Amino acid sequence: ARMFHALDAIAIRLADWVIADTQQHADYYHQVFHVAQNRMSVIYVGCDDALFFPRPKLPDSQTEHVFKISFIGTFIPLHGVEYILGAAKQLEHIQEIQFEFIGNGQTYQEMRKHSERLHVNNCVFCGATALENLPTYIAKSDLCLGIFGNTEKTMRVIPNKVYHTLAMKKPLLTGDTPAIREVFRDGEHLVLCPVADDVALAEALLRLKDN
């Protein structure tokens, strides 16, 4: 961690201009690396709309009566997959609700073991896939999930999955953070709920299923 911190500090000091992906990150660079605000710009990540655009939900006789909730990510701590699994456990009595996890990464094996400890029966882990396959997974979903982790970084980022999902005009539920509110409005563009709270997450999922 110290090595990466030093590399970031050197890179930022050598740069003529610093680009941040949110104002929260720009403020962080200012506070931690003492970058003057007038040496920075904020450019939101967005996504490739040649790949992510609205598509009809693909017909699937096996999931015709299923409310599919999808998470796509690299299983890093800011994602808070453990809270999604906790919410899934609370909703497993509703047979039509199914969770699908697409991706792999840092905490993937840990989260698989966590799901086994919880004995959740409504979750499917699909593993990693190529970027060009993600629109198919999103198109098959009724609701997509963002990030819910209890980390400082969670507060500073708007993840790719948010832009991907909204570009495809799919409903999105994600954690209520200062970064997300820089661009999006709760109840208009997406739905927000408290981070690191599987009970609140389950309640929000149920509201969206019934709406």
N, C-alpha and C positions, 0 to 999 in steps of 0.2 A: 504493500500500500504506500509506503514511504517513497519507493522508487517511482511509482506511477504519479504520485503527487509532485515529485521533483520534475519529472518529464513534462507534466502539464504546466508547471510554473515556468520552465525554460521556454517551452513552445509559445506560451502566451506573451512572455516578455520579448521574444524575438519577433513576434507578429506585428505588422503595421496596422492590422485591423483584425478584430475578433468578432466572429459571428456566433451567436447563441441561438438555440432552438426555441427558447421561451424567455420571457422577461425574468422569470424566477431564476433561470440559469445565469442570465446576465448579472443580476443582483448578486448571485453567489460568486461569480468570478470577480466582481468588484470587491466583495467583502473578504474573500479568501486570498485572491492573487493581486488585489489592489489595482485592478484594471480601471482606468478612467472610463466613466460611462460614455464620454464622447469619442472613445476609441472602439465602441462596440455597436453592432446592429443585431436586431432580432429578426430572424427569418424562420417562419414556421415550416415544419418538415413537409407537410402535405403528402401526396402520393402520386404515383404514375396513373393518370386517368385513362391511359390507353389499355391498362390492365384491370384497374378497379373502376367499374362503372355499373349502373343498375342492370340487373339481369333477372329474368323470371325465376321463381323458385322451382328447382328441378323436380319433376314428379318422381315419387318413390313410393311404391305400394307398401313397402315394409314400414315406412315412417309416416304414412298418410295421417294418422291420428296422434302423432307424437309432437310434443312441443320441444324442439331441439334447441338447447342452449350451448353455444360454442365458445371455447377459449382457444385463442391461437397465440403462441408465444414461445420464448426460449427458457422459461422456467427460472428466471432470475428472481432474487428475493423481493424486488419491488412489485412483482406481479401479484404476490399474495395468494398463490394457488391453494395454500392450506385453508384460507378462508372460503374459497369457492367450494372446496371439498366439504368443509363444515356446513355450508349452506345446502349442498347437495344431500348430505345426510339428513338434514331437517326436512327435506322435501321428498324423500324417497317413498313416502306413503302415497304420493300422487303418481300413479303409474305412467301417465302420459308424458311426464317430464323426464327428459334424458339430457345428460351432459356429455359433451364431446371435447376432448383435449387434444389439440393438434400442436405438435412441436416436440422439442427435446432441449436439454441444456442443463445448467448448473444444478438445480434441485430436482431434476426429473425422477431419478431413482428414489430419492427421499420422499417425494410426493406419491409415487406409486406405493411405497411401503406404508405411507400415512393412510392412503385410501384403503389398504388391506386391513390396517388396524381399526379403521372406522367401520369396516364391513359395508361400504357403500355399494349398492347394487344398481345404481342408475348412472354410472360413469363409464365412458369408453376412452381409452388412451390410444390415439392413432399413430403416435410417433412423428418423426420429422417428415417434412415434405418440401418440395421446391416452391419458390415464391410464386411461380406461374400457376400452381395448383390451388393457392389460397382462395381465389375468387369462387371456385367450385364449392369449397367448404362453406364459405360465407353465404353463397346463394342457397345452400341447403338448410341454412339455419333460420330459426324464427327469431332468435335474439343472440347478440354477441356480447362478450364481456371484455372489459378493459383491465385496469389494474387496481389492486386493493391492498397492497403490502404496507406494512408499518415501517417504512424507511424514510429517511430525509429525501432521498432521490425521488421517491414517489411523488413528493410535493412539488418537484421542480420540472417534471417531464410531461409531455403529451406523447404517448407511444404511437408507433406506426399503426397499430391495430385500430386505433380510434379513427384515423384518417381513412384507412382502408374500408372500414365498416360503413362510415358515413358517406363515403364516395359511392358506395353501392346502395345507399338509401335503405340500410337495414337498421332496426332498432339496436341501440347500444346502451348498456349499463356500465358505469365505471365509477371509481372512487371520487369523492368530492375533494378536490385539491385546488390550491391557488393557481397552479399552472393551467388546469383544464378550464377554469373560469376566465382566463385571459381571452379565450376564443369562443367558447361555447356556453350556451345558456341552458340551465336545468329545466326540463319540461318542454323545451322548444326544439333543441337540436339533439338532445340525448337525455338520459336520466342519471342523476347522481345519487350516491348513497355514501354513508360514512365508510372510511377505510378501516381495515383490521377489525371488522365486526361481522361475523358470519350470520348473526341473528338479523341484523339490519339488511344484509345482503339477501338472505332468504325471503324476508318480507317484501323487499323491492322486486325480486324475481316473481313472486306470486302475484303482486299487483300488476306487473307487466303481462304476465300470462293471461290474466283475466281482463285485460284492457285491449 
